[in-house]
Amino acid sequence: MSKIPPGLLPEGLRDRLPPEAEAAARLLRTVMDSVASHGYERVSPPLAEFEEGLVGQLKSDGAQDLLRIIDPVSRRTLALRPDITAQVGRIASTRMAARARPLRLAYGGDILRLRATQLRPERQLLQAGAELIGADSVAAASEILSMAVDTLAEAGVADITVDLTLPDLVPTLADGPFPLAADMIEPVRAELDEKDAGAIAALGADAYLPLIHAAGPVDRALERMRAIDAGGALKTRLDGIEAIAAALGDRATIMLDPTERHGFEYQSWLGFSFFGADIAGEIGRGGSYTICPPDGDEEPAIGFSLYLDPLVDAGLGTKEERRLFLPPGTSGDTAKRLRGEGWRTVAALDPGDSAEALGCGYKLADGEPKRI
């Protein structure tokens, strides 16, 4: 085996250097402070846990995106978390099972995915979000989405777009007005996700074709969805989408793609993704889902996750560093006072040290900070 070059990291992993590392920490604090102001309490799950603790915690959740290791202590298989939502569900259904519902929890930390995507080649991501446990009503969805949009705005994201979807739409219609055999549901869902009208027709699912053309701005999409004769099966969902859009108002551009499925494998009646101006790809996602506790009693929940790395890459979270060079002989009391005024002091350790070499934009001269 050849020797690994110094500094080489596994594919999809990277170092965050100054000032991006501080920007990431600052954005994480912004998200945590924002959701805390809405009454969400922070939890901090471990980076890895027993594989069975992650698999099956959320209804329809799978194990396909887990990076596994063998724990030399327990000799059992551990999984590095690819997402924190399932861990929050585990905490809510076990250690916090006795807490009154709805339970509002928040989190922030690194996740590690088995595979990257072409649009987002990083496998290690900084994730932060909030989960509302015990409710997935329209009111709960409105709270979660409003909080997410406000949090992104506080983080500096401009021109926010929210893409809404209805993950369980096909099973709902297949069980009612547009019957499908059980083995046809997934193929129809897949082709609707691809917007392949020809393939849907070939499957004999012509009744589902109008769903393809319903995608677009929420007002227009709702109008087209209401025109579909589904015997009232869609009314509750569409009324809910309309109420959620009204709650968001003009704080974001709202789109509806009723058949979008990719990435919403465990969401139930509602899913959503977030996008921002000049930021490549989605910057967050979420939706309603079901927690599967050990006792078998399912519990509804809804929440969102934000991915902070795209925000850092877009230059958000940065601010001017007031780095102040302190020449030799500066007293400790003076340095303490300056730090109390918001300066970041960099003390000379050698007479040859200089402000320029140490990356300082200011230096202390005649007892006062001076811009270089």
VOBA-1610 file (N, C-alpha, C; in pm, whole numbers, padded with zeros to 5 digits, always signed):
BEGIN
Met+00085-00119+00000Met+00000+00000+00000Met+00088+00125+00000Ser+00058+00218-00089Ser+00140+00338-00099Ser+00115+00431+00019Lys+00214+00510+00048Lys+00204+00603+00161Lys+00113+00720+00123Ile+00026+00758+00216Ile-00066+00869+00192Ile+00010+01000+00202Pro-00001+01089+00105Pro+00068+01218+00111Pro+00023+01298+00232Pro+00112+01373+00294Pro+00074+01455+00410Pro-00037+01553+00374Gly-00136+01562+00461Gly-00246+01655+00440Gly-00359+01602+00354Leu-00341+01485+00293Leu-00448+01430+00209Leu-00561+01376+00297Leu-00683+01412+00264Leu-00800+01367+00339Leu-00884+01274+00253Pro-00967+01190+00316Pro-01057+01104+00238Pro-01148+01186+00148Glu-01191+01127+00039Glu-01278+01196-00056Glu-01405+01245+00013Gly-01437+01371-00012Gly-01557+01431+00046Gly-01538+01494+00182Leu-01418+01485+00239Leu-01388+01549+00367Leu-01290+01663+00344Arg-01296+01764+00428Arg-01208+01879+00410Arg-01185+01951+00541Asp-01080+02032+00543Asp-01053+02121+00656Asp-01121+02254+00630Arg-01178+02312+00734Arg-01226+02449+00728Arg-01119+02538+00792Leu-01064+02631+00716Leu-00960+02720+00765Leu-01018+02857+00793Pro-00941+02945+00863Pro-00990+03082+00881Pro-01001+03152+00745Pro-01102+03237+00724Pro-01208+03273+00818Pro-01334+03187+00805Glu-01332+03086+00713Glu-01453+03006+00691Glu-01494+02927+00815Ala-01396+02878+00892Ala-01430+02801+01012Ala-01508+02888+01111Glu-01466+03014+01126Glu-01539+03103+01216Glu-01675+03138+01158Ala-01684+03153+01027Ala-01813+03182+00964Ala-01912+03068+00990Ala-01865+02944+00980Ala-01951+02829+01005Ala-02000+02829+01150Ala-01909+02857+01244Ala-01948+02861+01385Ala-02046+02975+01412Arg-02025+03086+01344Arg-02115+03201+01363Arg-02254+03171+01307Leu-02261+03105+01192Leu-02391+03069+01135Leu-02464+02967+01223Leu-02388+02872+01277Leu-02450+02774+01366Leu-02509+02844+01488Arg-02436+02939+01544Arg-02488+03012+01659Arg-02611+03094+01621Thr-02613+03152+01501Thr-02730+03227+01456Thr-02853+03138+01450Val-02837+03018+01392Val-02950+02925+01382Val-02997+02883+01521Met-02903+02847+01608Met-02939+02801+01741Met-03009+02910+01822Asp-02960+03033+01811Asp-03022+03144+01884Asp-03161+03173+01829Ser-03176+03162+01696Ser-03306+03190+01635Ser-03412+03090+01679Val-03380+02961+01671Val-03481+02860+01709Val-03504+02860+01860Ala-03400+02892+01937Ala-03418+02899+02083Ala-03516+03010+02120Ser-03517+03117+02042Ser-03609+03228+02072Ser-03754+03187+02050His-03776+03077+01979His-03911+03023+01958His-03945+02912+02058Gly-03859+02891+02156Gly-03888+02792+02259Gly-03834+02653+02231Tyr-03744+02638+02135Tyr-03688+02507+02102Tyr-03561+02484+02184Glu-03558+02370+02255Glu-03447+02338+02344Glu-03345+02250+02271Arg-03218+02278+02292Arg-03114+02208+02218Arg-03081+02072+02281Val-03064+01973+02195Val-03012+01843+02235Val-02885+01818+02154Ser-02801+01729+02204Ser-02673+01701+02137Ser-02648+01551+02132Pro-02697+01482+02028Pro-02675+01338+02015Pro-02530+01308+01979Pro-02486+01183+01998Pro-02348+01146+01964Pro-02329+01134+01813Leu-02203+01142+01771Leu-02171+01131+01629Leu-02201+00991+01576Ala-02187+00889+01661Ala-02212+00750+01620Ala-02295+00681+01727Glu-02372+00582+01685Glu-02446+00500+01780Glu-02471+00363+01717Phe-02531+00273+01795Phe-02556+00140+01742Phe-02643+00150+01617Glu-02610+00069+01519Glu-02679+00077+01390Glu-02830+00063+01406Glu-02873-00031+01489Glu-03017-00051+01503Glu-03086+00068+01568Gly-03009+00152+01636Gly-03068+00272+01696Gly-03100+00378+01593Leu-03032+00374+01478Leu-03059+00470+01371Leu-03156+00416+01268Val-03146+00287+01241Val-03230+00227+01137Val-03371+00202+01192Gly-03470+00246+01119Gly-03608+00218+01158Gly-03665+00312+01263Gln-03587+00413+01305Gln-03638+00507+01403Gln-03750+00592+01344Leu-03735+00624+01215Leu-03838+00699+01144Leu-03907+00605+01047Lys-04038+00616+01037Lys-04114+00529+00949Lys-04068+00545+00805Ser-04040+00432+00738Ser-03990+00426+00602Ser-03844+00464+00591Asp-03778+00492+00704Asp-03636+00525+00699Asp-03557+00399+00664Gly-03446+00416+00591Gly-03365+00302+00549Gly-03224+00312+00599Ala-03145+00210+00567Ala-03008+00204+00615Ala-02908+00221+00502Gln-02955+00273+00387Gln-02870+00273+00270Gln-02760+00380+00276Asp-02769+00477+00363Asp-02674+00587+00364Asp-02592+00591+00492Leu-02566+00475+00548Leu-02492+00469+00675Leu-02349+00422+00652Leu-02255+00493+00711Leu-02116+00450+00713Leu-02095+00374+00843Arg-02062+00246+00831Arg-02059+00158+00948Arg-01916+00129+00991Ile-01899+00109+01122Ile-01772+00066+01180Ile-01803-00036+01289Ile-01704-00116+01324Ile-01719-00213+01433Ile-01659-00154+01559Asp-01740-00146+01663Asp-01695-00093+01792Asp-01608-00198+01861Pro-01480-00169+01887Pro-01394-00270+01952Pro-01433-00298+02096Val-01510-00210+02158Val-01552-00229+02297Val-01672-00324+02304Ser-01781-00288+02234Ser-01901-00371+02240Ser-01901-00483+02136Arg-01812-00470+02036Arg-01807-00564+01923Arg-01938-00567+01845Arg-02004-00455+01846Arg-02128-00442+01769Arg-02106-00336+01661Thr-02196-00339+01561Thr-02185-00245+01450Thr-02238-00108+01491Leu-02154-00008+01470Leu-02194+00130+01492Leu-02217+00196+01356Ala-02297+00301+01356Ala-02320+00379+01234Ala-02292+00525+01264Leu-02216+00588+01174Leu-02195+00732+01183Leu-02317+00800+01122Arg-02371+00896+01192Arg-02499+00954+01152Arg-02489+01029+01018Pro-02580+01001+00925Pro-02590+01078+00801Pro-02691+01191+00812Asp-02760+01196+00926Asp-02866+01294+00950Asp-02895+01289+01100Ile-02935+01401+01156Ile-02958+01407+01302Ile-03106+01388+01337Thr-03194+01399+01238Thr-03337+01391+01267Thr-03375+01261+01336Ala-03324+01148+01288Ala-03359+01019+01349Ala-03310+01012+01493Gln-03196+01073+01522Gln-03145+01073+01659Gln-03235+01154+01751Val-03285+01266+01702Val-03378+01346+01780Val-03506+01267+01806Gly-03551+01192+01705Gly-03667+01106+01726Gly-03643+01002+01833Arg-03523+00944+01834Arg-03489+00845+01938Arg-03491+00909+02076Ile-03432+01026+02089Ile-03429+01096+02217Ile-03571+01128+02264Ala-03654+01177+02172Ala-03790+01215+02208Ala-03872+01096+02254Ser-03849+00979+02192Ser-03932+00862+02222Ser-03876+00777+02337Thr-03758+00811+02387Thr-03700+00734+02497Thr-03671+00825+02617Arg-03564+00897+02612Arg-03522+00978+02728Arg-03617+01093+02759Met-03691+01140+02660Met-03784+01250+02682Met-03928+01208+02654Ala-03955+01079+02666Ala-04089+01027+02637Ala-04195+01082+02731Ala-04155+01115+02853Ala-04252+01162+02952Ala-04279+01312+02942Arg-04203+01383+02862Arg-04223+01527+02848Arg-04352+01555+02774Ala-04417+01665+02813Ala-04542+01704+02750Ala-04522+01733+02601Arg-04623+01700+02523Arg-04624+01729+02381Arg-04710+01850+02353Pro-04682+01927+02248Pro-04571+01908+02154Pro-04437+01943+02218Leu-04337+01866+02182Leu-04202+01882+02233Leu-04118+01951+02126Arg-04054+02061+02164Arg-03976+02140+02067Arg-03827+02123+02096Leu-03757+02061+02000Leu-03615+02031+02017Leu-03535+02088+01900Ala-03411+02129+01929Ala-03320+02182+01827Ala-03186+02111+01836Tyr-03108+02121+01730Tyr-02980+02050+01726Tyr-02887+02116+01626Gly-02760+02087+01639Gly-02660+02133+01543Gly-02534+02051+01557Gly-02477+02006+01445Gly-02356+01927+01451Gly-02320+01871+01315Asp-02209+01799+01310Asp-02161+01741+01185Asp-02232+01609+01156Ile-02253+01584+01027Ile-02304+01455+00981Ile-02207+01402+00876Leu-02209+01272+00854Leu-02120+01210+00756Leu-02201+01114+00670Arg-02200+01141+00540Arg-02277+01059+00449Arg-02188+00959+00377Leu-02249+00848+00341Leu-02176+00743+00273Leu-02130+00788+00135Arg-02216+00863+00066Arg-02185+00909-00068Arg-02221+01056-00082Ala-02147+01124-00168Ala-02175+01262-00199Ala-02260+01269-00326Thr-02296+01390-00367Thr-02369+01411-00492Thr-02284+01498-00582Gln-02320+01504-00710Gln-02245+01588-00803Gln-02255+01734-00766Leu-02372+01776-00720Leu-02392+01916-00686Leu-02325+01952-00554Arg-02321+01857-00460Arg-02262+01882-00329Arg-02164+01769-00301Pro-02035+01787-00340Pro-01937+01677-00331Pro-01890+01646-00190Glu-01924+01730-00092Glu-01880+01704+00044Glu-01963+01593+00108Arg-01898+01508+00181Arg-01968+01403+00255Arg-01989+01443+00400Gln-01903+01527+00452Gln-01920+01579+00588Gln-01984+01716+00579Leu-02098+01732+00645Leu-02174+01856+00640Leu-02209+01902+00781Leu-02224+02032+00796Leu-02270+02089+00922Leu-02421+02110+00911Gln-02493+02039+00995Gln-02640+02040+00990Gln-02695+02104+01117Ala-02800+02183+01102Ala-02867+02242+01218Ala-03015+02248+01188Gly-03097+02235+01291Gly-03240+02238+01264Gly-03324+02229+01390Ala-03452+02204+01368Ala-03549+02198+01478Ala-03656+02097+01444Glu-03707+02030+01548Glu-03811+01929+01531Glu-03924+01956+01630Leu-04045+01949+01581Leu-04165+01965+01663Leu-04227+01827+01677Ile-04215+01769+01795Ile-04255+01630+01819Ile-04395+01626+01880Gly-04481+01544+01821Gly-04615+01525+01876Gly-04724+01592+01796Ala-04687+01660+01686Ala-04788+01726+01602Ala-04733+01741+01462Asp-04821+01726+01363Asp-04783+01754+01225Asp-04897+01826+01154Ser-04971+01904+01230Ser-05087+01976+01178Ser-05044+02093+01090Val-05142+02159+01030Val-05113+02278+00951Val-05052+02386+01038Ala-05103+02401+01161Ala-05046+02500+01252Ala-04900+02468+01285Ala-04870+02339+01306Ala-04731+02299+01334Ala-04643+02324+01213Ala-04693+02291+01094Ala-04616+02314+00972Ala-04592+02463+00950Ser-04692+02545+00978Ser-04677+02689+00961Ser-04571+02743+01056Glu-04568+02693+01179Glu-04466+02737+01275Glu-04327+02698+01228Ile-04312+02573+01186Ile-04180+02523+01145Ile-04130+02599+01022Leu-04214+02614+00922Leu-04171+02681+00799Leu-04145+02829+00822Ser-04228+02895+00900Ser-04205+03036+00929Ser-04074+03055+01004Met-04047+02967+01100Met-03924+02976+01176Met-03803+02950+01087Ala-03812+02853+00998Ala-03701+02822+00909Ala-03670+02939+00817Val-03773+02998+00757Val-03752+03111+00667Val-03693+03230+00742Asp-03745+03260+00861Asp-03691+03371+00940Asp-03546+03344+00980Thr-03515+03219+01013Thr-03378+03183+01052Thr-03282+03201+00935Leu-03322+03157+00817Leu-03238+03175+00698Leu-03217+03323+00668Ala-03320+03402+00685Ala-03305+03546+00663Ala-03207+03607+00763Glu-03214+03563+00888Glu-03121+03613+00989Glu-02977+03572+00957Ala-02962+03458+00891Ala-02829+03411+00853Ala-02776+03483+00730Gly-02858+03568+00668Gly-02813+03647+00554Gly-02856+03594+00420Val-02940+03491+00415Val-02986+03436+00288Val-03090+03529+00227Ala-03070+03565+00101Ala-03163+03655+00032Ala-03248+03577-00067Asp-03363+03632-00100Asp-03453+03575-00201Asp-03477+03426-00175Ile-03531+03397-00060Ile-03555+03258-00020Ile-03670+03200-00100Thr-03650+03077-00147Thr-03755+03003-00215Thr-03785+02876-00137Val-03913+02847-00118Val-03958+02725-00051Val-04030+02639-00153Asp-03979+02520-00176Asp-04044+02423-00264Asp-04122+02323-00180Leu-04253+02320-00196Leu-04339+02228-00122Leu-04370+02105-00207Thr-04390+01993-00141Thr-04431+01871-00210Thr-04523+01790-00119Leu-04591+01693-00179Leu-04686+01607-00107Leu-04638+01462-00121Pro-04550+01416-00035Pro-04484+01285-00054Pro-04579+01166-00061Asp-04691+01170+00013Asp-04781+01053+00013Asp-04898+01069-00080Leu-04885+01159-00179Leu-04997+01189-00267Leu-05040+01066-00348Val-04944+00997-00408Val-04979+00883-00493Val-05046+00771-00413Pro-04991+00729-00297Pro-05062+00626-00220Pro-05203+00670-00178Thr-05218+00799-00148Thr-05350+00848-00109Thr-05449+00835-00224Leu-05409+00876-00343Leu-05497+00866-00459Leu-05518+00721-00502Ala-05411+00641-00490Ala-05421+00500-00530Ala-05518+00423-00442Asp-05535+00469-00318Asp-05624+00403-00225Asp-05767+00454-00236Gly-05787+00554-00326Gly-05920+00613-00339Gly-05962+00634-00482Pro-05960+00761-00527Pro-06021+00792-00656Pro-05946+00740-00779Phe-05813+00720-00767Phe-05734+00671-00881Phe-05668+00539-00843Pro-05742+00430-00841Pro-05690+00303-00788Pro-05569+00253-00866Leu-05474+00198-00790Leu-05356+00133-00847Leu-05331+00005-00771Ala-05283-00096-00842Ala-05239-00218-00774Ala-05119-00185-00686Ala-05103-00259-00579Ala-04997-00230-00483Ala-04860-00226-00549Asp-04837-00315-00645Asp-04705-00321-00709Asp-04685-00213-00815Met-04787-00130-00836Met-04777-00022-00934Met-04750+00114-00870Ile-04767+00120-00739Ile-04755+00250-00672Ile-04615+00308-00686Glu-04512+00231-00655Glu-04375+00282-00663Glu-04334+00317-00806Pro-04365+00233-00906Pro-04332+00272-01043Pro-04398+00404-01085Val-04524+00423-01049Val-04593+00548-01085Val-04529+00665-01012Arg-04497+00648-00886Arg-04430+00755-00811Arg-04298+00793-00877Ala-04222+00693-00917Ala-04091+00718-00977Ala-04104+00795-01108Glu-04200+00758-01191Glu-04217+00825-01319Glu-04274+00966-01301Leu-04360+00984-01203Leu-04408+01119-01173Leu-04294+01208-01125Asp-04205+01152-01045Asp-04088+01227-00998Asp-04001+01270-01116Glu-03993+01183-01219Glu-03914+01214-01338Glu-03991+01299-01439Lys-04120+01321-01412Lys-04207+01398-01502Lys-04214+01334-01641Asp-04216+01202-01645Asp-04218+01127-01770Asp-04361+01087-01804Ala-04428+01172-01882Ala-04569+01149-01916Ala-04585+01021-01997Gly-04492+00995-02090Gly-04502+00876-02171Gly-04495+00749-02090Ala-04406+00746-01992Ala-04391+00627-01908Ala-04514+00607-01821Ile-04573+00716-01774Ile-04693+00705-01691Ile-04808+00649-01775Ala-04822+00698-01898Ala-04926+00646-01986Ala-04903+00498-02015Ala-04777+00460-02033Ala-04745+00320-02061Ala-04780+00230-01943Leu-04778+00287-01823Leu-04814+00211-01704Leu-04965+00202-01686Gly-05040+00269-01772Gly-05185+00268-01760Gly-05236+00357-01648Ala-05158+00460-01613Ala-05194+00549-01502Ala-05226+00688-01554Asp-05308+00696-01660Asp-05340+00823-01723Asp-05402+00923-01625Ala-05477+00873-01527Ala-05542+00964-01431Ala-05441+01049-01356Tyr-05314+01006-01350Tyr-05211+01078-01276Tyr-05138+01182-01361Leu-05163+01184-01491Leu-05092+01277-01580Leu-05113+01424-01543Pro-05233+01467-01502Pro-05250+01609-01469Pro-05161+01655-01353Leu-05114+01562-01270Leu-05027+01601-01158Leu-04895+01658-01207Ile-04847+01609-01322Ile-04720+01659-01375Ile-04730+01807-01407His-04842+01847-01465His-04859+01985-01512His-04904+02079-01400Ala-04922+02028-01281Ala-04968+02113-01170Ala-04852+02186-01102Ala-04729+02144-01126Ala-04614+02204-01057Ala-04595+02349-01101Gly-04557+02434-01004Gly-04530+02574-01035Gly-04552+02662-00913Pro-04561+02793-00932Pro-04591+02884-00820Pro-04715+02838-00746Val-04715+02853-00615Val-04815+02786-00532Val-04958+02823-00569Asp-04986+02949-00601Asp-05123+02988-00633Asp-05172+02915-00758Arg-05088+02915-00863Arg-05126+02848-00987Arg-05134+02697-00969Ala-05038+02642-00893Ala-05037+02498-00870Ala-05162+02453-00794Leu-05201+02530-00693Leu-05322+02496-00617Leu-05446+02500-00706Glu-05452+02600-00793Glu-05566+02609-00884Glu-05576+02486-00973Arg-05462+02442-01026Arg-05462+02324-01112Arg-05491+02196-01034Met-05440+02189-00911Met-05466+02071-00829Met-05613+02062-00792Arg-05677+02175-00763Arg-05819+02173-00727Arg-05907+02136-00846Ala-05854+02156-00967Ala-05931+02122-01087Ala-05929+01972-01115Ile-05839+01899-01048Ile-05833+01754-01067Ile-05948+01689-00991Asp-06029+01613-01060Asp-06147+01550-00998Asp-06101+01427-00919Ala-06074+01450-00791Ala-06028+01340-00706Ala-06129+01308-00597Gly-06254+01345-00619Gly-06360+01311-00524Gly-06339+01369-00385Gly-06273+01482-00376Gly-06250+01545-00246Gly-06133+01491-00169Ala-06060+01393-00226Ala-05948+01331-00154Ala-05833+01427-00131Leu-05825+01533-00212Leu-05713+01627-00202Leu-05748+01753-00124Lys-05874+01772-00092Lys-05917+01901-00036Lys-05843+01937+00092Thr-05832+01844+00186Thr-05768+01875+00314Thr-05622+01916+00293Arg-05550+01842+00208Arg-05410+01874+00184Arg-05395+02010+00116Leu-05478+02035+00017Leu-05467+02160-00057Leu-05507+02279+00030Asp-05607+02262+00113Asp-05642+02368+00208Asp-05526+02395+00303Gly-05457+02287+00345Gly-05342+02304+00433Gly-05229+02379+00366Ile-05199+02345+00240Ile-05094+02416+00165Ile-05129+02564+00151Glu-05254+02592+00123Glu-05297+02731+00110Glu-05278+02808+00240Ala-05311+02746+00353Ala-05294+02811+00483Ala-05146+02833+00515Ile-05063+02736+00482Ile-04919+02750+00507Ile-04861+02863+00423Ala-04901+02870+00296Ala-04853+02976+00209Ala-04896+03113+00261Ala-05018+03121+00314Ala-05066+03247+00369Ala-04984+03286+00492Ala-04946+03187+00573Ala-04866+03216+00693Ala-04727+03269+00656Leu-04670+03219+00547Leu-04538+03267+00504Leu-04546+03404+00439Gly-04658+03435+00379Gly-04675+03566+00317Gly-04572+03592+00210Asp-04516+03714+00212Asp-04418+03752+00111Asp-04275+03736+00158Arg-04254+03658+00265Arg-04118+03638+00315Arg-04037+03543+00227Ala-04105+03467+00141Ala-04036+03373+00054Ala-04121+03349-00070Thr-04054+03308-00177Thr-04124+03261-00296Thr-04163+03115-00273Ile-04290+03082-00293Ile-04338+02948-00260Ile-04378+02876-00388Met-04321+02760-00406Met-04351+02674-00521Met-04413+02544-00469Leu-04490+02479-00556Leu-04548+02350-00522Leu-04526+02252-00636Asp-04458+02144-00605Asp-04443+02032-00698Asp-04503+01911-00627Pro-04628+01877-00654Pro-04698+01775-00576Pro-04639+01636-00587Thr-04560+01608-00691Thr-04510+01472-00712Thr-04361+01457-00686Glu-04293+01562-00641Glu-04150+01550-00609Glu-04133+01447-00499Arg-04044+01352-00521Arg-04028+01240-00427Arg-03885+01221-00379His-03787+01252-00464His-03648+01224-00432His-03605+01298-00305Gly-03553+01224-00210Gly-03506+01283-00085Gly-03613+01295+00022Phe-03735+01255-00010Phe-03844+01264+00087Phe-03899+01125+00118Glu-03808+01030+00139Glu-03848+00891+00157Glu-03923+00866+00287Tyr-03899+00945+00392Tyr-03970+00918+00517Tyr-04071+01026+00554Gln-04086+01129+00471Gln-04187+01231+00499Gln-04326+01178+00468Ser-04425+01232+00536Ser-04562+01184+00519Ser-04641+01280+00429Trp-04724+01366+00486Trp-04813+01444+00400Trp-04748+01569+00342Leu-04639+01616+00402Leu-04578+01741+00357Leu-04426+01729+00356Gly-04365+01779+00249Gly-04220+01791+00242Gly-04185+01927+00186Phe-04064+01974+00214Phe-04023+02105+00162Phe-03871+02115+00155Ser-03825+02198+00060Ser-03684+02228+00042Ser-03666+02378+00038Phe-03546+02425+00078Phe-03516+02568+00080Phe-03402+02599-00018Phe-03414+02713-00084Phe-03313+02761-00177Phe-03293+02911-00153Gly-03174+02961-00189Gly-03145+03102-00171Gly-03071+03158-00291Ala-03075+03290-00305Ala-03011+03357-00418Ala-02861+03334-00414Asp-02804+03303-00531Asp-02659+03288-00549Asp-02599+03177-00464Ile-02681+03079-00424Ile-02632+02963-00349Ile-02670+02838-00428Ala-02570+02758-00462Ala-02595+02640-00545Ala-02666+02531-00466Gly-02772+02477-00525Gly-02842+02364-00465Gly-02926+02403-00345Glu-02989+02302-00286Glu-03074+02328-00171Glu-02990+02355-00047Ile-03045+02438+00040Ile-02975+02474+00164Ile-03046+02418+00286Gly-03151+02342+00262Gly-03222+02281+00374Gly-03344+02207+00323Arg-03399+02124+00409Arg-03520+02050+00374Arg-03588+02003+00502Gly-03707+01952+00486Gly-03779+01902+00603Gly-03917+01855+00563Gly-04002+01838+00664Gly-04138+01794+00638Gly-04196+01720+00757Ser-04314+01664+00735Ser-04381+01586+00839Ser-04336+01441+00828Tyr-04333+01372+00941Tyr-04289+01232+00942Tyr-04344+01163+01066Thr-04314+01035+01077Thr-04365+00956+01189Thr-04249+00891+01262Ile-04246+00907+01395Ile-04146+00843+01479Ile-04199+00708+01524Cys-04113+00608+01524Cys-04152+00472+01564Cys-04084+00436+01696Pro-04146+00465+01810Pro-04086+00437+01940Pro-04075+00287+01966Pro-03998+00249+02069Pro-03982+00106+02101Pro-04112+00035+02134Asp-04210+00110+02191Asp-04336+00045+02231Asp-04432+00025+02115Gly-04393+00074+01997Gly-04475+00052+01879Gly-04579+00158+01852Asp-04602+00251+01944Asp-04699+00358+01923Asp-04636+00469+01840Glu-04683+00488+01718Glu-04626+00588+01630Glu-04663+00728+01677Glu-04572+00822+01652Glu-04593+00960+01695Glu-04563+01054+01579Pro-04654+01148+01550Pro-04630+01242+01440Pro-04528+01348+01480Ala-04460+01402+01381Ala-04362+01508+01404Ala-04342+01586+01275Ile-04281+01703+01287Ile-04246+01783+01171Ile-04125+01868+01207Gly-04038+01890+01111Gly-03918+01967+01140Gly-03844+02006+01015Phe-03731+02076+01034Phe-03648+02115+00922Phe-03501+02100+00958Ser-03419+02078+00856Ser-03274+02074+00869Ser-03214+02173+00772Leu-03117+02251+00818Leu-03043+02343+00733Leu-02900+02294+00719Tyr-02844+02309+00599Tyr-02705+02270+00573Tyr-02623+02398+00558Leu-02531+02418+00651Leu-02464+02547+00662Leu-02344+02562+00570Asp-02288+02452+00519Asp-02171+02462+00432Asp-02198+02544+00306Pro-02311+02526+00236Pro-02336+02611+00119Pro-02343+02759+00155Leu-02390+02791+00276Leu-02397+02930+00318Leu-02257+02986+00338Val-02170+02905+00400Val-02031+02948+00420Val-01963+02968+00285Asp-01983+02873+00193Asp-01921+02883+00061Asp-01969+03007-00014Ala-02090+03053+00016Ala-02144+03172-00049Ala-02098+03301+00018Gly-02016+03289+00123Gly-01962+03407+00189Gly-02044+03458+00304Leu-02148+03385+00345Leu-02230+03428+00458Leu-02161+03393+00589Gly-02195+03466+00693Gly-02139+03440+00825Gly-02006+03508+00852Thr-01952+03576+00753Thr-01824+03644+00773Thr-01847+03787+00822Lys-01753+03840+00892Lys-01757+03980+00933Lys-01614+04028+00950Glu-01599+04159+00948Glu-01465+04217+00960Glu-01402+04176+01092Glu-01280+04128+01084Glu-01206+04091+01204Glu-01129+04212+01255Arg-01158+04253+01376Arg-01087+04366+01437Arg-00966+04312+01513Arg-00869+04265+01433Arg-00746+04210+01491Arg-00650+04324+01520Leu-00613+04336+01646Leu-00531+04447+01693Leu-00396+04397+01742Phe-00291+04446+01680Phe-00155+04408+01718Phe-00112+04487+01841Leu-00066+04412+01943Leu-00016+04474+02066Leu+00136+04465+02068Pro+00204+04579+02065Pro+00350+04576+02064Pro+00407+04526+02196Pro+00534+04488+02198Pro+00597+04444+02324Pro+00581+04548+02433Gly+00554+04502+02553Gly+00542+04591+02667Gly+00402+04638+02696Thr+00302+04600+02611Thr+00163+04639+02639Thr+00116+04569+02766Ser+00056+04645+02857Ser+00015+04589+02986Ser-00104+04495+02969Gly-00113+04402+03063Gly-00224+04309+03062Gly-00358+04378+03082Asp-00361+04483+03166Asp-00486+04556+03189Asp-00533+04626+03062Thr-00438+04681+02986Thr-00474+04747+02861Thr-00531+04646+02761Ala-00464+04531+02751Ala-00511+04427+02660Ala-00650+04379+02699Lys-00675+04363+02829Lys-00806+04318+02876Lys-00914+04420+02843Arg-00880+04548+02863Arg-00977+04654+02832Arg-01013+04654+02683Leu-00913+04639+02599Leu-00937+04640+02455Leu-01023+04521+02412Arg-00998+04404+02471Arg-01081+04287+02439Arg-01224+04310+02484Gly-01241+04378+02597Gly-01376+04411+02642Gly-01448+04506+02549Glu-01372+04582+02469Glu-01431+04674+02372Glu-01456+04608+02237Gly-01428+04477+02229Gly-01456+04404+02107Gly-01337+04380+02017Trp-01218+04418+02059Trp-01099+04395+01978Trp-01048+04252+01999Arg-00988+04197+01894Arg-00918+04069+01905Arg-00769+04102+01912Thr-00714+04087+02026Thr-00576+04130+02046Thr-00478+04018+02012Val-00371+04056+01942Val-00263+03965+01906Val-00135+04024+01961Ala-00083+03964+02067Ala+00032+04022+02137Ala+00163+03979+02071Ala+00256+04071+02061Ala+00389+04040+02011Ala+00462+03953+02114Leu+00518+03845+02068Leu+00598+03758+02155Leu+00748+03781+02135Asp+00780+03857+02032Asp+00921+03881+01998Asp+00931+04022+01941Pro+01040+04093+01966Pro+01054+04229+01911Pro+01043+04234+01760Gly+01070+04123+01691Gly+01062+04121+01546Gly+00922+04099+01492Asp+00825+04070+01577Asp+00687+04049+01531Asp+00630+04179+01475Ser+00544+04166+01375Ser+00481+04285+01317Ser+00333+04260+01295Ala+00257+04368+01288Ala+00113+04357+01267Ala+00084+04294+01131Glu+00158+04333+01029Glu+00133+04282+00895Glu+00157+04132+00888Ala+00268+04086+00945Ala+00301+03944+00939Ala+00199+03859+01015Leu+00138+03915+01119Leu+00044+03841+01202Leu-00101+03863+01159Gly-00123+03925+01045Gly-00257+03939+00989Gly-00345+04036+01062Cys-00289+04140+01120Cys-00366+04240+01194Cys-00391+04363+01108Gly-00513+04411+01110Gly-00545+04532+01037Gly-00528+04657+01119Tyr-00501+04639+01249Tyr-00483+04752+01339Tyr-00362+04725+01429Lys-00305+04833+01482Lys-00200+04818+01583Lys-00217+04925+01688Leu-00171+04893+01807Leu-00183+04986+01920Leu-00068+05086+01912Ala-00103+05215+01905Ala-00002+05321+01899Ala-00048+05435+01987Asp+00038+05477+02078Asp+00006+05584+02173Asp-00120+05552+02253Gly-00138+05422+02283Gly-00249+05379+02366Gly-00381+05365+02295Glu-00386+05388+02160Glu-00509+05379+02086Glu-00494+05292+01962Pro-00597+05217+01924Pro-00591+05136+01801Pro-00584+05226+01679Lys-00494+05193+01587Lys-00479+05269+01464Lys-00486+05170+01346Arg-00567+05208+01246Arg-00572+05123+01126Arg-00442+05130+01051Ile-00396+05016+01004Ile-00269+05011+00930Ile-00293+05053+00785
//
